[in-house]
Amino acid sequence: MIIRSKAPLRLGLAGGGTDVAPYSELFGGTILNATISMYAYATIVPRDDNKIVLNSVDKNENYTFDSATILPIDGKLDLVKGIYNRVIKDFVKKPLSFELTTYVDAPPGSGLGTSSTLVVAILGAFAEWLGLPLGEYDLAHLAYEIERIDLGMAGGKQDQYAATFGGVNFMEFSKEDKVIVNPLRIHEKYLDELAHNLILYHTETSRLSSIIIEQQSKNVTDRNEKTIEAMHKLKEQAVMMKEALLKGELGKIGEILDFGWQFKKNMAAGITNPFIDNIYTTAMQHGATGGKISGAGGGGFMFFYCPGTSRSGVIEALKKFGGQAKRYEFTSKGLSTWTL
């Protein structure tokens, strides 16, 4: 028997960061994101030798353990072990024996929600194998708890829900710690045009998002007016983006992205740097009308809205920075699991 799963990565189009505590708990958060044709994958093969084998193909890490109800959190594939520990604690109550192999289409620190998406994929594979009673909201919330509470990894809530539900979603994060996922019915031709005009550019750099997120959270806790006002504006940006996409007013997308980028830079130190600023300025000089860095900031992927026929010129201009444009499509489906 082979159990497989895959979950899509996402582009945070607007509102990024407002899903992170304590801002979301104090003021509520609003995010608009869309999943793309890049994925996190998980495969489980049951064993009968009382061993647990963990393989991370993209990280080139492999570990073997004796079956146990708790695997040590010691810096070796802790994300995977944290998921196993929670599954045993909440559902199975006894050791399992299996081989788990994972792979992600984007590197860690890329800004596409890789770690949270991987948690969703792995948790989905366990749910498929063990028949766990988890609906979409249940699975996304459990993925959030494992990553943010059990393992203490800094970050927000949007990635787990984007990976689970898939598609283009307007998400609301209430002060009462509730999450509402509102799927948007965007006309297919608008999504095709958006994918054509929105260049996804990998800077060939990475960053540790937790450092930026921790600084952002501290700024909110300290009542830094500049940070809080910036996050209020990003919530407005999410509403602006929703209206533009639903109405097919794609000419406004670049302007809305630029509006958000100017405020996002005020949320915390390290979100941008001279290298990122230079890339952004170059893209704008060659026809882009707006853009942003994907995720918390500091490195990884950026994306730019390039209307008309400006796409190729922007890609050519960005070559001097050593990065590359990545082909993708928007996807309508979230987590998928199956058994062979």
Buried (B, 14 or more C-beta within 10 A) or exposed (E): EEBBBBBBBBBBBBBBBBBBBEBBBBBBBBBBBBBBEBBBBBBBBEBEEEEBBBBBEBEEEEBEBEBBEEBEBEEBBBBBBBBBBBBBEEBBEEBBBBBBBBBBBBBBBBBBBBBBBBBBBBBBBBBBBBEBEBEBBEBBBBBBBBBBEBBEBBBBBBBBBBBBBBBBBBBBBEEEEEBEBEEBEBEEEBBEBBBEBBBBBBBEBBBBBBBBBBBBBEBBEEEBEEBBEBBBBBBBBBBBBBEBBBEEEBEBBBBBBBBBBEBBBBBBBBBBBEEBEEBBEBBBEBBBBBBBBBBBBBBBBBBBBBBEEBBEBBBEBBEEBEBEBBEBEBBBEBBBBEEE
